[in-house]
Amino acid sequence: MKNRILPILAVLSISITLLAGCAKKIDSEDAISSYINAYIYSDETDTLQKAFAEKETDLAKEDKENFTSSLKEQFKLGDDYDPKLDELYQIYQTNLKKNTKFSTKILHEKSDKATVEVTVSGLKELNLDNLEEEISQKIAANPDLINEDLSEEDAQKVINQLAFDIYSEKIKANTETKEPVKLSISLKENPDDKNAWVIQNENDIFKELSDAFGV
């Protein structure tokens, strides 16, 4: 029995090796779609890891942490604002997914390189040009918010809180989209994994995508 099993195991081993060698790259269009879904919408899939040979990560968690920490730093908020920030993040994500969209089209694709055109309809940028004026209006409407008894530090805290409240209102109301933008994304074969892609000038492309989506 052992003598019969060993040849079978050898055949299975060869078959598995051949199958592994025949693995193909993810279609470049699907690769870019998975990249956008992961890094813009925080919807990570197995396709992303296969397409770009990336390790599994919790992008949704990272995105939420970055969103929260950046607003905390910008408006000098304490941990007591975490529930409000969590709620704001959920609204922000809902608006992003509900109101933006994108489409992809392969311009050309070979075994080792490809170019994909992405058309994005993103959110309009928040208008914060009149932030100081809006804060002043809120203080004028509620003069008890800042009085002579407040220290300079406490007065600044009130101003930061008002600024955050105004910013939150703008995030919640931000559902209007802008004119579609077209981007051209070039990919090349990953030198360390022939079955995966690498986005050329990825940092610049990510910034262009973020700007196009209004995030």
Secondary structure, DSSP 4 states (H G I P E B T S, - for coil): -HHHHHHHHHHHHHHHHHHHHT--PPPHHHHHHHHHHHHTT----HHHHHHHTPPP--HHHHHHHHHHHHHHHHHT--GGGHHHHHHHHHHHHHHHHHH-EEEEEEEEE-SSEEEEEEEEE-BPPP--TTHHHHHHHHHHH-GGGS-TTS-HHHHHHHHHHHHHHHHHHHHHH---B---EEEEEEEEEETTEEEEEEETTHHHHHHHHHHHHT-
